[in-house]
Amino acid sequence: MSRPEHPRVAAISSLLAESGATGQVLELSGSARTAAGAAGELGVPLGAIANSLLFDVDGAPLLVLTSGAHRVDVAKVAALLGVRDVRPASADFVRRHTGQPIGGVAPIGHPEPIGTLVDIELARHDRVWAAAGHPHAVFPTSYEELLRLTGGTAAEVGDGPAPTHPAALPEEVSS
């Protein structure tokens, strides 16, 4: 694979190689800004997309990697963490804590480590796809590798198993 053009994508590609990750960054012609967009571009099930969603927990960032076919239940996440409030982060908060734009936030490569929860729904897929620092870049990985790469914690972050009928699947913006 040739070196990616975008500096953030190149940095994520290097980090993946340094960490011994099995997949390589793929730059898409279309956008992977949403889970539905990424799944369509890749021709994979919506549930195989690892949405990187950043939340604000009393001013501290929390990254939740959730299945594209699964919505995060912020009350459940707050209870898991033992905090009162978990709020979706603003675009400025996302950029400040990840160095990456909404719609392209990779699970790695942030200026400082970010506590991470990894949705157990992703374990249903042998291969999952995560953003690689830009809305047009993704990389394949596995649930186990995502846990290793992020130092994340496996967690049930939604309302149980994801729906399987396409009409019942939510379209959630990925970060």
MARFIDO-692061 format. One record per atom (N, C-alpha, C, O): residue number from 1; residue in three letters; atom name; x, y, z. Coordinates in pm, whole numbers, always signed. Example, Ala and Ser with C-alpha at 12.3 -4.5 7.8 and 13.67 -1.06 7.14 Angstrom:
BEGIN
(1 Ala N (+1319 -569 +780)) (1 Ala CA (+1230 -450 +780)) (1 Ala C (+1320 -330 +780)) (1 Ala O (+1424 -332 +846)) (2 Ser N (+1285 -225 +708)) (2 Ser CA (+1367 -106 +714)) (2 Ser C (+1290 +3 +787)) (2 Ser O (+1341 +114 +804)) 
***
This chain:
BEGIN
(1 Met N (+84 -118 +0)) (1 Met CA (+0 +0 +0)) (1 Met C (+88 +124 +0)) (1 Met O (+189 +128 +71)) (2 Ser N (+52 +223 -78)) (2 Ser CA (+126 +348 -80)) (2 Ser C (+93 +428 +46)) (2 Ser O (-11 +407 +110)) (3 Arg N (+182 +517 +80)) (3 Arg CA (+161 +600 +199)) (3 Arg C (+40 +690 +179)) (3 Arg O (+29 +756 +75)) (4 Pro N (-52 +695 +277)) (4 Pro CA (-170 +781 +265)) (4 Pro C (-131 +928 +250)) (4 Pro O (-29 +972 +304)) (5 Glu N (-211 +1003 +177)) (5 Glu CA (-185 +1144 +151)) (5 Glu C (-211 +1233 +272)) (5 Glu O (-130 +1320 +304)) (6 His N (-322 +1212 +340)) (6 His CA (-360 +1300 +451)) (6 His C (-271 +1272 +573)) (6 His O (-251 +1155 +608)) (7 Pro N (-217 +1376 +637)) (7 Pro CA (-125 +1353 +749)) (7 Pro C (-184 +1274 +866)) (7 Pro O (-115 +1192 +926)) (8 Arg N (-313 +1298 +899)) (8 Arg CA (-375 +1222 +1010)) (8 Arg C (-387 +1075 +972)) (8 Arg O (-363 +986 +1055)) (9 Val N (-424 +1050 +848)) (9 Val CA (-438 +912 +801)) (9 Val C (-302 +843 +800)) (9 Val O (-290 +727 +838)) (10 Ala N (-199 +915 +756)) (10 Ala CA (-63 +860 +756)) (10 Ala C (-18 +828 +898)) (10 Ala O (+45 +725 +922)) (11 Ala N (-51 +915 +993)) (11 Ala CA (-14 +892 +1133)) (11 Ala C (-85 +768 +1188)) (11 Ala O (-22 +688 +1257)) (12 Ile N (-214 +753 +1158)) (12 Ile CA (-288 +635 +1205)) (12 Ile C (-230 +509 +1141)) (12 Ile O (-214 +407 +1208)) (13 Ser N (-200 +515 +1012)) (13 Ser CA (-142 +402 +942)) (13 Ser C (-10 +359 +1008)) (13 Ser O (+14 +240 +1027)) (14 Ser N (+73 +456 +1042)) (14 Ser CA (+201 +426 +1108)) (14 Ser C (+178 +365 +1246)) (14 Ser O (+244 +268 +1283)) (15 Leu N (+85 +422 +1322)) (15 Leu CA (+55 +368 +1455)) (15 Leu C (+5 +223 +1447)) (15 Leu O (+43 +139 +1529)) (16 Leu N (-79 +195 +1349)) (16 Leu CA (-128 +58 +1332)) (16 Leu C (-13 -37 +1301)) (16 Leu O (-5 -146 +1359)) (17 Ala N (+76 +3 +1212)) (17 Ala CA (+190 -82 +1178)) (17 Ala C (+280 -103 +1299)) (17 Ala O (+324 -215 +1325)) (18 Glu N (+308 +3 +1374)) (18 Glu CA (+393 -6 +1493)) (18 Glu C (+333 -96 +1600)) (18 Glu O (+407 -160 +1675)) (19 Ser N (+202 -100 +1607)) (19 Ser CA (+135 -180 +1711)) (19 Ser C (+115 -325 +1670)) (19 Ser O (+66 -406 +1748)) (20 Gly N (+153 -357 +1546)) (20 Gly CA (+135 -495 +1499)) (20 Gly C (-7 -526 +1457)) (20 Gly O (-46 -643 +1451)) (21 Ala N (-86 -423 +1427)) (21 Ala CA (-224 -445 +1383)) (21 Ala C (-223 -522 +1250)) (21 Ala O (-130 -510 +1170)) (22 Thr N (-326 -602 +1231)) (22 Thr CA (-331 -688 +1113)) (22 Thr C (-382 -619 +988)) (22 Thr O (-349 -661 +877)) (23 Gly N (-462 -514 +1002)) (23 Gly CA (-521 -448 +886)) (23 Gly C (-444 -325 +842)) (23 Gly O (-365 -268 +919)) (24 Gln N (-468 -284 +718)) (24 Gln CA (-407 -162 +665)) (24 Gln C (-516 -61 +633)) (24 Gln O (-630 -97 +603)) (25 Val N (-480 +64 +641)) (25 Val CA (-574 +172 +613)) (25 Val C (-618 +166 +467)) (25 Val O (-538 +146 +376)) (26 Leu N (-748 +184 +449)) (26 Leu CA (-808 +189 +316)) (26 Leu C (-870 +326 +299)) (26 Leu O (-953 +368 +380)) (27 Glu N (-830 +397 +194)) (27 Glu CA (-889 +526 +166)) (27 Glu C (-1003 +505 +67)) (27 Glu O (-985 +446 -39)) (28 Leu N (-1122 +554 +105)) (28 Leu CA (-1244 +533 +28)) (28 Leu C (-1268 +651 -66)) (28 Leu O (-1231 +764 -36)) (29 Ser N (-1331 +623 -180)) (29 Ser CA (-1366 +731 -271)) (29 Ser C (-1484 +810 -216)) (29 Ser O (-1493 +931 -236)) (30 Gly N (-1576 +742 -145)) (30 Gly CA (-1690 +808 -82)) (30 Gly C (-1664 +828 +66)) (30 Gly O (-1563 +782 +119)) (31 Ser N (-1755 +895 +131)) (31 Ser CA (-1740 +927 +272)) (31 Ser C (-1782 +812 +363)) (31 Ser O (-1876 +737 +334)) (32 Ala N (-1711 +800 +472)) (32 Ala CA (-1746 +707 +579)) (32 Ala C (-1783 +786 +704)) (32 Ala O (-1765 +739 +816)) (33 Arg N (-1836 +907 +683)) (33 Arg CA (-1870 +996 +795)) (33 Arg C (-1977 +935 +887)) (33 Arg O (-1977 +961 +1007)) (34 Thr N (-2068 +856 +831)) (34 Thr CA (-2169 +786 +912)) (34 Thr C (-2145 +636 +901)) (34 Thr O (-2080 +589 +808)) (35 Ala N (-2198 +563 +996)) (35 Ala CA (-2186 +417 +991)) (35 Ala C (-2253 +363 +865)) (35 Ala O (-2199 +273 +801)) (36 Ala N (-2369 +417 +831)) (36 Ala CA (-2440 +371 +711)) (36 Ala C (-2357 +400 +586)) (36 Ala O (-2350 +317 +496)) (37 Gly N (-2295 +518 +581)) (37 Gly CA (-2210 +552 +467)) (37 Gly C (-2091 +461 +456)) (37 Gly O (-2057 +416 +346)) (38 Ala N (-2026 +431 +568)) (38 Ala CA (-1910 +342 +568)) (38 Ala C (-1951 +201 +526)) (38 Ala O (-1884 +138 +444)) (39 Ala N (-2061 +152 +582)) (39 Ala CA (-2107 +16 +548)) (39 Ala C (-2138 +7 +399)) (39 Ala O (-2104 -93 +335)) (40 Gly N (-2202 +110 +344)) (40 Gly CA (-2234 +112 +202)) (40 Gly C (-2109 +115 +116)) (40 Gly O (-2101 +42 +16)) (41 Glu N (-2013 +197 +152)) (41 Glu CA (-1887 +205 +76)) (41 Glu C (-1811 +73 +79)) (41 Glu O (-1751 +33 -21)) (42 Leu N (-1815 +5 +193)) (42 Leu CA (-1738 -118 +210)) (42 Leu C (-1816 -243 +171)) (42 Leu O (-1756 -349 +150)) (43 Gly N (-1948 -232 +161)) (43 Gly CA (-2030 -350 +132)) (43 Gly C (-2032 -449 +247)) (43 Gly O (-2028 -570 +225)) (44 Val N (-2038 -396 +369)) (44 Val CA (-2039 -481 +489)) (44 Val C (-2165 -450 +571)) (44 Val O (-2228 -347 +550)) (45 Pro N (-2200 -539 +664)) (45 Pro CA (-2315 -510 +751)) (45 Pro C (-2292 -385 +836)) (45 Pro O (-2180 -359 +878)) (46 Leu N (-2397 -311 +861)) (46 Leu CA (-2390 -191 +943)) (46 Leu C (-2328 -220 +1080)) (46 Leu O (-2253 -139 +1133)) (47 Gly N (-2360 -336 +1136)) (47 Gly CA (-2309 -373 +1268)) (47 Gly C (-2159 -395 +1272)) (47 Gly O (-2101 -398 +1380)) (48 Ala N (-2095 -410 +1157)) (48 Ala CA (-1950 -432 +1151)) (48 Ala C (-1872 -301 +1148)) (48 Ala O (-1749 -302 +1141)) (49 Ile N (-1941 -189 +1155)) (49 Ile CA (-1875 -59 +1160)) (49 Ile C (-1859 -19 +1307)) (49 Ile O (-1956 -17 +1383)) (50 Ala N (-1736 +13 +1345)) (50 Ala CA (-1708 +57 +1482)) (50 Ala C (-1715 +209 +1486)) (50 Ala O (-1619 +277 +1450)) (51 Asn N (-1829 +261 +1528)) (51 Asn CA (-1846 +406 +1544)) (51 Asn C (-1757 +453 +1658)) (51 Asn O (-1756 +393 +1765)) (52 Ser N (-1682 +559 +1635)) (52 Ser CA (-1603 +623 +1741)) (52 Ser C (-1682 +744 +1788)) (52 Ser O (-1685 +847 +1720)) (53 Leu N (-1744 +732 +1902)) (53 Leu CA (-1828 +840 +1955)) (53 Leu C (-1762 +897 +2081)) (53 Leu O (-1735 +823 +2176)) (54 Leu N (-1737 +1027 +2081)) (54 Leu CA (-1675 +1090 +2196)) (54 Leu C (-1782 +1155 +2282)) (54 Leu O (-1874 +1219 +2232)) (55 Phe N (-1767 +1136 +2412)) (55 Phe CA (-1860 +1192 +2509)) (55 Phe C (-1783 +1278 +2608)) (55 Phe O (-1664 +1259 +2630)) (56 Asp N (-1854 +1373 +2666)) (56 Asp CA (-1801 +1464 +2766)) (56 Asp C (-1853 +1417 +2902)) (56 Asp O (-1973 +1418 +2927)) (57 Val N (-1760 +1376 +2987)) (57 Val CA (-1796 +1330 +3121)) (57 Val C (-1732 +1427 +3220)) (57 Val O (-1616 +1411 +3258)) (58 Asp N (-1808 +1526 +3260)) (58 Asp CA (-1758 +1630 +3352)) (58 Asp C (-1630 +1694 +3301)) (58 Asp O (-1538 +1720 +3378)) (59 Gly N (-1624 +1720 +3170)) (59 Gly CA (-1508 +1786 +3110)) (59 Gly C (-1399 +1692 +3062)) (59 Gly O (-1306 +1735 +2995)) (60 Ala N (-1410 +1564 +3095)) (60 Ala CA (-1312 +1465 +3050)) (60 Ala C (-1369 +1387 +2931)) (60 Ala O (-1489 +1359 +2928)) (61 Pro N (-1284 +1352 +2835)) (61 Pro CA (-1334 +1277 +2720)) (61 Pro C (-1351 +1128 +2752)) (61 Pro O (-1275 +1070 +2830)) (62 Leu N (-1451 +1069 +2691)) (62 Leu CA (-1475 +925 +2696)) (62 Leu C (-1503 +882 +2553)) (62 Leu O (-1592 +936 +2488)) (63 Leu N (-1429 +785 +2505)) (63 Leu CA (-1451 +730 +2372)) (63 Leu C (-1532 +602 +2385)) (63 Leu O (-1496 +513 +2461)) (64 Val N (-1641 +594 +2311)) (64 Val CA (-1721 +473 +2306)) (64 Val C (-1716 +422 +2162)) (64 Val O (-1761 +490 +2070)) (65 Leu N (-1661 +303 +2145)) (65 Leu CA (-1660 +238 +2014)) (65 Leu C (-1780 +147 +2012)) (65 Leu O (-1782 +44 +2079)) (66 Thr N (-1879 +185 +1934)) (66 Thr CA (-2003 +111 +1932)) (66 Thr C (-2034 +59 +1793)) (66 Thr O (-1991 +118 +1693)) (67 Ser N (-2106 -49 +1787)) (67 Ser CA (-2151 -106 +1660)) (67 Ser C (-2236 -3 +1587)) (67 Ser O (-2319 +65 +1648)) (68 Gly N (-2216 +8 +1456)) (68 Gly CA (-2296 +101 +1377)) (68 Gly C (-2444 +71 +1380)) (68 Gly O (-2525 +157 +1346)) (69 Ala N (-2481 -49 +1420)) (69 Ala CA (-2622 -88 +1427)) (69 Ala C (-2676 -76 +1568)) (69 Ala O (-2782 -130 +1599)) (70 His N (-2605 -5 +1653)) (70 His CA (-2638 +0 +1795)) (70 His C (-2629 +144 +1843)) (70 His O (-2531 +213 +1812)) (71 Arg N (-2725 +191 +1914)) (71 Arg CA (-2720 +325 +1973)) (71 Arg C (-2665 +317 +2115)) (71 Arg O (-2694 +223 +2189)) (72 Val N (-2586 +417 +2152)) (72 Val CA (-2533 +425 +2288)) (72 Val C (-2644 +474 +2380)) (72 Val O (-2711 +573 +2351)) (73 Asp N (-2662 +405 +2490)) (73 Asp CA (-2755 +446 +2595)) (73 Asp C (-2673 +522 +2699)) (73 Asp O (-2604 +462 +2781)) (74 Val N (-2679 +655 +2694)) (74 Val CA (-2593 +736 +2782)) (74 Val C (-2624 +714 +2930)) (74 Val O (-2534 +726 +3014)) (75 Ala N (-2748 +683 +2963)) (75 Ala CA (-2781 +655 +3104)) (75 Ala C (-2712 +526 +3149)) (75 Ala O (-2661 +517 +3260)) (76 Lys N (-2710 +426 +3061)) (76 Lys CA (-2643 +299 +3093)) (76 Lys C (-2492 +321 +3108)) (76 Lys O (-2430 +267 +3200)) (77 Val N (-2434 +400 +3018)) (77 Val CA (-2290 +429 +3026)) (77 Val C (-2259 +507 +3154)) (77 Val O (-2160 +479 +3221)) (78 Ala N (-2342 +605 +3188)) (78 Ala CA (-2321 +681 +3311)) (78 Ala C (-2325 +588 +3433)) (78 Ala O (-2243 +601 +3524)) (79 Ala N (-2421 +495 +3434)) (79 Ala CA (-2431 +400 +3545)) (79 Ala C (-2307 +310 +3551)) (79 Ala O (-2256 +282 +3659)) (80 Leu N (-2259 +264 +3434)) (80 Leu CA (-2138 +181 +3430)) (80 Leu C (-2018 +254 +3490)) (80 Leu O (-1936 +195 +3560)) (81 Leu N (-2011 +383 +3462)) (81 Leu CA (-1897 +463 +3508)) (81 Leu C (-1916 +519 +3649)) (81 Leu O (-1821 +568 +3711)) (82 Gly N (-2039 +513 +3698)) (82 Gly CA (-2068 +569 +3830)) (82 Gly C (-2065 +721 +3831)) (82 Gly O (-2024 +783 +3929)) (83 Val N (-2110 +780 +3719)) (83 Val CA (-2117 +925 +3709)) (83 Val C (-2261 +967 +3685)) (83 Val O (-2346 +886 +3647)) (84 Arg N (-2287 +1094 +3707)) (84 Arg CA (-2424 +1143 +3692)) (84 Arg C (-2462 +1168 +3546)) (84 Arg O (-2575 +1141 +3505)) (85 Asp N (-2366 +1221 +3468)) (85 Asp CA (-2401 +1268 +3335)) (85 Asp C (-2295 +1233 +3232)) (85 Asp O (-2175 +1253 +3255)) (86 Val N (-2339 +1182 +3118)) (86 Val CA (-2254 +1156 +3002)) (86 Val C (-2322 +1226 +2885)) (86 Val O (-2435 +1192 +2849)) (87 Arg N (-2252 +1325 +2826)) (87 Arg CA (-2310 +1404 +2718)) (87 Arg C (-2232 +1386 +2589)) (87 Arg O (-2109 +1376 +2592)) (88 Pro N (-2301 +1383 +2475)) (88 Pro CA (-2228 +1384 +2347)) (88 Pro C (-2138 +1508 +2341)) (88 Pro O (-2178 +1617 +2382)) (89 Ala N (-2019 +1489 +2291)) (89 Ala CA (-1922 +1597 +2285)) (89 Ala C (-1949 +1689 +2166)) (89 Ala O (-2001 +1646 +2063)) (90 Ser N (-1913 +1815 +2182)) (90 Ser CA (-1923 +1912 +2071)) (90 Ser C (-1809 +1886 +1972)) (90 Ser O (-1712 +1817 +2005)) (91 Ala N (-1822 +1940 +1853)) (91 Ala CA (-1718 +1924 +1751)) (91 Ala C (-1584 +1980 +1800)) (91 Ala O (-1480 +1920 +1775)) (92 Asp N (-1587 +2094 +1869)) (92 Asp CA (-1464 +2152 +1922)) (92 Asp C (-1400 +2061 +2027)) (92 Asp O (-1278 +2043 +2028)) (93 Phe N (-1481 +2003 +2115)) (93 Phe CA (-1433 +1911 +2218)) (93 Phe C (-1369 +1789 +2152)) (93 Phe O (-1263 +1744 +2195)) (94 Val N (-1434 +1735 +2048)) (94 Val CA (-1381 +1619 +1976)) (94 Val C (-1245 +1652 +1917)) (94 Val O (-1149 +1578 +1936)) (95 Arg N (-1237 +1762 +1846)) (95 Arg CA (-1111 +1801 +1781)) (95 Arg C (-1001 +1825 +1885)) (95 Arg O (-887 +1783 +1865)) (96 Arg N (-1035 +1892 +1994)) (96 Arg CA (-936 +1923 +2098)) (96 Arg C (-879 +1796 +2161)) (96 Arg O (-759 +1788 +2186)) (97 His N (-965 +1697 +2186)) (97 His CA (-918 +1578 +2257)) (97 His C (-868 +1465 +2168)) (97 His O (-795 +1377 +2213)) (98 Thr N (-908 +1467 +2041)) (98 Thr CA (-863 +1359 +1952)) (98 Thr C (-768 +1407 +1843)) (98 Thr O (-691 +1328 +1788)) (99 Gly N (-773 +1536 +1811)) (99 Gly CA (-694 +1588 +1701)) (99 Gly C (-751 +1548 +1565)) (99 Gly O (-684 +1563 +1463)) (100 Gln N (-873 +1496 +1565)) (100 Gln CA (-934 +1442 +1444)) (100 Gln C (-1076 +1498 +1428)) (100 Gln O (-1139 +1538 +1526)) (101 Pro N (-1126 +1500 +1304)) (101 Pro CA (-1259 +1557 +1282)) (101 Pro C (-1371 +1456 +1309)) (101 Pro O (-1352 +1336 +1294)) (102 Ile N (-1486 +1507 +1350)) (102 Ile CA (-1605 +1421 +1362)) (102 Ile C (-1626 +1355 +1226)) (102 Ile O (-1613 +1418 +1121)) (103 Gly N (-1659 +1228 +1230)) (103 Gly CA (-1679 +1152 +1107)) (103 Gly C (-1555 +1077 +1064)) (103 Gly O (-1558 +1001 +968)) (104 Gly N (-1444 +1098 +1135)) (104 Gly CA (-1321 +1029 +1100)) (104 Gly C (-1235 +994 +1220)) (104 Gly O (-1118 +960 +1203)) (105 Val N (-1289 +1002 +1341)) (105 Val CA (-1210 +978 +1462)) (105 Val C (-1170 +831 +1471)) (105 Val O (-1253 +741 +1478)) (106 Ala N (-1039 +810 +1470)) (106 Ala CA (-985 +676 +1485)) (106 Ala C (-987 +638 +1634)) (106 Ala O (-989 +725 +1721)) (107 Pro N (-985 +508 +1662)) (107 Pro CA (-982 +466 +1803)) (107 Pro C (-845 +488 +1869)) (107 Pro O (-831 +472 +1990)) (108 Ile N (-745 +525 +1789)) (108 Ile CA (-609 +549 +1838)) (108 Ile C (-557 +681 +1781)) (108 Ile O (-622 +743 +1697)) (109 Gly N (-438 +722 +1828)) (109 Gly CA (-373 +838 +1771)) (109 Gly C (-417 +971 +1827)) (109 Gly O (-409 +1073 +1758)) (110 His N (-464 +973 +1949)) (110 His CA (-509 +1096 +2013)) (110 His C (-391 +1161 +2085)) (110 His O (-296 +1092 +2123)) (111 Pro N (-397 +1294 +2105)) (111 Pro CA (-286 +1362 +2173)) (111 Pro C (-257 +1306 +2313)) (111 Pro O (-141 +1298 +2353)) (112 Glu N (-359 +1268 +2385)) (112 Glu CA (-346 +1207 +2519)) (112 Glu C (-434 +1083 +2522)) (112 Glu O (-533 +1077 +2449)) (113 Pro N (-401 +984 +2605)) (113 Pro CA (-487 +865 +2614)) (113 Pro C (-629 +904 +2656)) (113 Pro O (-649 +994 +2737)) (114 Ile N (-726 +835 +2598)) (114 Ile CA (-867 +858 +2628)) (114 Ile C (-927 +726 +2678)) (114 Ile O (-912 +622 +2613)) (115 Gly N (-994 +730 +2793)) (115 Gly CA (-1065 +612 +2841)) (115 Gly C (-1163 +566 +2735)) (115 Gly O (-1234 +647 +2675)) (116 Thr N (-1168 +434 +2711)) (116 Thr CA (-1247 +382 +2600)) (116 Thr C (-1331 +262 +2642)) (116 Thr O (-1282 +170 +2708)) (117 Leu N (-1458 +265 +2603)) (117 Leu CA (-1546 +149 +2617)) (117 Leu C (-1567 +93 +2477)) (117 Leu O (-1589 +167 +2382)) (118 Val N (-1561 -41 +2466)) (118 Val CA (-1579 -107 +2337)) (118 Val C (-1703 -195 +2345)) (118 Val O (-1710 -291 +2422)) (119 Asp N (-1801 -160 +2263)) (119 Asp CA (-1932 -226 +2259)) (119 Asp C (-1917 -376 +2234)) (119 Asp O (-1853 -417 +2136)) (120 Ile N (-1975 -458 +2321)) (120 Ile CA (-1967 -603 +2303)) (120 Ile C (-2040 -650 +2176)) (120 Ile O (-2016 -760 +2128)) (121 Glu N (-2129 -566 +2122)) (121 Glu CA (-2198 -603 +1997)) (121 Glu C (-2100 -619 +1881)) (121 Glu O (-2128 -692 +1787)) (122 Leu N (-1986 -551 +1887)) (122 Leu CA (-1887 -563 +1780)) (122 Leu C (-1827 -703 +1774)) (122 Leu O (-1777 -745 +1669)) (123 Ala N (-1831 -776 +1885)) (123 Ala CA (-1775 -911 +1889)) (123 Ala C (-1853 -1009 +1801)) (123 Ala O (-1805 -1119 +1774)) (124 Arg N (-1971 -970 +1756)) (124 Arg CA (-2050 -1056 +1666)) (124 Arg C (-1987 -1070 +1527)) (124 Arg O (-2025 -1158 +1450)) (125 His N (-1891 -983 +1496)) (125 His CA (-1831 -978 +1362)) (125 His C (-1685 -1019 +1366)) (125 His O (-1609 -971 +1451)) (126 Asp N (-1644 -1106 +1275)) (126 Asp CA (-1504 -1145 +1268)) (126 Asp C (-1416 -1027 +1230)) (126 Asp O (-1304 -1014 +1279)) (127 Arg N (-1467 -942 +1143)) (127 Arg CA (-1394 -824 +1098)) (127 Arg C (-1483 -703 +1122)) (127 Arg O (-1600 -701 +1083)) (128 Val N (-1425 -603 +1186)) (128 Val CA (-1494 -476 +1204)) (128 Val C (-1409 -367 +1139)) (128 Val O (-1288 -383 +1120)) (129 Trp N (-1473 -257 +1106)) (129 Trp CA (-1407 -147 +1038)) (129 Trp C (-1415 -23 +1124)) (129 Trp O (-1522 +13 +1173)) (130 Ala N (-1300 +43 +1143)) (130 Ala CA (-1293 +164 +1225)) (130 Ala C (-1237 +279 +1142)) (130 Ala O (-1164 +257 +1045)) (131 Ala N (-1270 +400 +1181)) (131 Ala CA (-1219 +519 +1113)) (131 Ala C (-1069 +530 +1133)) (131 Ala O (-1013 +481 +1232)) (132 Ala N (-1005 +596 +1036)) (132 Ala CA (-859 +608 +1040)) (132 Ala C (-813 +753 +1035)) (132 Ala O (-716 +785 +966)) (133 Gly N (-883 +842 +1108)) (133 Gly CA (-839 +980 +1121)) (133 Gly C (-895 +1079 +1022)) (133 Gly O (-862 +1197 +1026)) (134 His N (-981 +1031 +931)) (134 His CA (-1039 +1118 +827)) (134 His C (-1168 +1051 +779)) (134 His O (-1177 +928 +778)) (135 Pro N (-1269 +1130 +740)) (135 Pro CA (-1397 +1072 +697)) (135 Pro C (-1391 +982 +572)) (135 Pro O (-1491 +918 +539)) (136 His N (-1278 +976 +504)) (136 His CA (-1265 +890 +386)) (136 His C (-1166 +776 +409)) (136 His O (-1123 +712 +313)) (137 Ala N (-1131 +749 +535)) (137 Ala CA (-1031 +645 +562)) (137 Ala C (-1078 +554 +675)) (137 Ala O (-1129 +599 +777)) (138 Val N (-1058 +424 +654)) (138 Val CA (-1098 +322 +751)) (138 Val C (-990 +214 +756)) (138 Val O (-901 +209 +670)) (139 Phe N (-999 +128 +856)) (139 Phe CA (-911 +11 +860)) (139 Phe C (-988 -107 +918)) (139 Phe O (-1074 -90 +1004)) (140 Pro N (-955 -228 +869)) (140 Pro CA (-1019 -347 +923)) (140 Pro C (-944 -395 +1047)) (140 Pro O (-822 -382 +1058)) (141 Thr N (-1019 -450 +1139)) (141 Thr CA (-959 -502 +1262)) (141 Thr C (-1055 -606 +1319)) (141 Thr O (-1154 -641 +1255)) (142 Ser N (-1026 -654 +1436)) (142 Ser CA (-1116 -747 +1505)) (142 Ser C (-1153 -685 +1640)) (142 Ser O (-1091 -589 +1685)) (143 Tyr N (-1254 -741 +1701)) (143 Tyr CA (-1297 -693 +1833)) (143 Tyr C (-1181 -702 +1933)) (143 Tyr O (-1154 -609 +2008)) (144 Glu N (-1115 -817 +1932)) (144 Glu CA (-1004 -839 +2026)) (144 Glu C (-891 -740 +2000)) (144 Glu O (-830 -688 +2094)) (145 Glu N (-864 -714 +1872)) (145 Glu CA (-758 -621 +1840)) (145 Glu C (-797 -478 +1881)) (145 Glu O (-712 -403 +1928)) (146 Leu N (-923 -441 +1863)) (146 Leu CA (-969 -309 +1908)) (146 Leu C (-948 -291 +2059)) (146 Leu O (-904 -186 +2104)) (147 Leu N (-980 -394 +2133)) (147 Leu CA (-957 -389 +2278)) (147 Leu C (-809 -369 +2308)) (147 Leu O (-772 -289 +2394)) (148 Arg N (-723 -442 +2236)) (148 Arg CA (-578 -432 +2258)) (148 Arg C (-525 -295 +2216)) (148 Arg O (-450 -231 +2291)) (149 Leu N (-563 -249 +2097)) (149 Leu CA (-512 -122 +2045)) (149 Leu C (-550 -4 +2134)) (149 Leu O (-470 +87 +2154)) (150 Thr N (-670 -6 +2188)) (150 Thr CA (-721 +107 +2266)) (150 Thr C (-697 +94 +2415)) (150 Thr O (-707 +193 +2488)) (151 Gly N (-666 -27 +2462)) (151 Gly CA (-662 -48 +2606)) (151 Gly C (-801 -33 +2664)) (151 Gly O (-817 -5 +2782)) (152 Gly N (-902 -52 +2577)) (152 Gly CA (-1041 -30 +2615)) (152 Gly C (-1099 -141 +2700)) (152 Gly O (-1039 -246 +2719)) (153 Thr N (-1218 -114 +2749)) (153 Thr CA (-1293 -207 +2832)) (153 Thr C (-1416 -254 +2755)) (153 Thr O (-1492 -173 +2703)) (154 Ala N (-1434 -386 +2749)) (154 Ala CA (-1554 -442 +2686)) (154 Ala C (-1675 -401 +2770)) (154 Ala O (-1672 -411 +2892)) (155 Ala N (-1780 -355 +2703)) (155 Ala CA (-1897 -307 +2777)) (155 Ala C (-2023 -319 +2693)) (155 Ala O (-2020 -308 +2570)) (156 Glu N (-2134 -341 +2762)) (156 Glu CA (-2264 -332 +2697)) (156 Glu C (-2307 -186 +2710)) (156 Glu O (-2336 -138 +2819)) (157 Val N (-2309 -117 +2596)) (157 Val CA (-2332 +27 +2598)) (157 Val C (-2468 +67 +2542)) (157 Val O (-2501 +185 +2535)) (158 Gly N (-2548 -33 +2502)) (158 Gly CA (-2678 -4 +2444)) (158 Gly C (-2787 -88 +2505)) (158 Gly O (-2775 -139 +2616)) (159 Asp N (-2894 -102 +2429)) (159 Asp CA (-3013 -172 +2478)) (159 Asp C (-3020 -319 +2439)) (159 Asp O (-3128 -369 +2408)) (160 Gly N (-2910 -389 +2440)) (160 Gly CA (-2911 -530 +2407)) (160 Gly C (-2876 -554 +2262)) (160 Gly O (-2822 -465 +2196)) (161 Pro N (-2907 -673 +2211)) (161 Pro CA (-2866 -708 +2075)) (161 Pro C (-2918 -610 +1971)) (161 Pro O (-3030 -560 +1980)) (162 Ala N (-2835 -585 +1873)) (162 Ala CA (-2871 -495 +1764)) (162 Ala C (-2978 -558 +1677)) (162 Ala O (-2979 -680 +1661)) (163 Pro N (-3067 -478 +1621)) (163 Pro CA (-3167 -532 +1529)) (163 Pro C (-3098 -586 +1404)) (163 Pro O (-2990 -539 +1367)) (164 Thr N (-3159 -684 +1340)) (164 Thr CA (-3097 -744 +1222)) (164 Thr C (-3167 -705 +1093)) (164 Thr O (-3109 -722 +986)) (165 His N (-3288 -655 +1099)) (165 His CA (-3359 -616 +978)) (165 His C (-3314 -476 +938)) (165 His O (-3319 -385 +1021)) (166 Pro N (-3268 -455 +812)) (166 Pro CA (-3215 -325 +772)) (166 Pro C (-3307 -208 +799)) (166 Pro O (-3259 -100 +832)) (167 Ala N (-3437 -224 +787)) (167 Ala CA (-3529 -114 +809)) (167 Ala C (-3533 -73 +956)) (167 Ala O (-3572 +39 +989)) (168 Ala N (-3491 -165 +1045)) (168 Ala CA (-3495 -136 +1188)) (168 Ala C (-3364 -78 +1238)) (168 Ala O (-3354 -45 +1356)) (169 Leu N (-3263 -65 +1153)) (169 Leu CA (-3133 -20 +1198)) (169 Leu C (-3126 +132 +1206)) (169 Leu O (-3168 +201 +1113)) (170 Pro N (-3073 +185 +1316)) (170 Pro CA (-3060 +330 +1329)) (170 Pro C (-2943 +378 +1246)) (170 Pro O (-2847 +304 +1224)) (171 Glu N (-2951 +501 +1200)) (171 Glu CA (-2835 +563 +1136)) (171 Glu C (-2776 +659 +1236)) (171 Glu O (-2834 +765 +1264)) (172 Glu N (-2662 +623 +1291)) (172 Glu CA (-2599 +705 +1392)) (172 Glu C (-2473 +766 +1334)) (172 Glu O (-2397 +698 +1265)) (173 Val N (-2450 +890 +1358)) (173 Val CA (-2333 +957 +1306)) (173 Val C (-2209 +901 +1374)) (173 Val O (-2203 +894 +1497)) (174 Ser N (-2112 +860 +1295)) (174 Ser CA (-1987 +814 +1352)) (174 Ser C (-1894 +932 +1368)) (174 Ser O (-1907 +1034 +1301)) (175 Ser N (-1799 +915 +1458)) (175 Ser CA (-1705 +1025 +1481)) (175 Ser C (-1571 +989 +1431)) (175 Ser O (-1478 +1068 +1442)) 
***
